[in-house]
Amino acid sequence: MKSKIRIYYDSLTGNVERFIRKLKGKDELEFVKISSKTVLEKEGHLVTFTTGFGNIPKTTLEFLKNNDNYLKIKTVCSSGNMNWGSNFAKAGSLIQNQFNIKYIYRFELSGTLNDVEEYLNRIKIFESEGVKIDEVDLFK
C-alpha cells in the first residue's frame, strides 16, 4: 500500500482551511493543521497564508524553525489577496528563500476548484520519480 502524501497547513482567517477542505476528498492525501509547537515525524508539503504586508505568519515561521521542521517540508504553497499587488502570496517566496523549500503554487483567498486541481497536480509531479518540479511553469 502506497503511503499517503501529507499536507501540513496553517490558517488564520479560514481561507487556507477552506482550500484544504476542497482537497479532503482525495484519498491519497492526509492533513495536519500546524501550530508553532508541532514537531514533524513525517515529510510533507506546507500550505500557508500571507500576513501583513507580505510576511510569513508567525505560527508558520515558528513551526518551520521548531526542531528543524523545515528539513521535512518538501514544498510550500501560499494564499494571499491580489489587492496586495507584489505582496500577493509573498510568504511562499520568502519561505523558499529563507528555508530553501520549493515554492510550487499560490492562490487567492480560498482558491478555486482549478487551483485545487493544479496544486494537486504539482504535488503529484513533485512526488513522481524522474520528474522534476523545475520542469513545471510555476506561475503561468
Secondary structure by P-SEA (a helix, b strand, c coil): cbbbbbbbbccccaaaaaaaaaacccccbbbbbbcccccccbbbbbbbbbcccccccaaaaaaaaccccccccccccbbbbccccccccaaaaaaaaaccccccccccccccaaaaaaaaaaaaaaaccccccccccccc
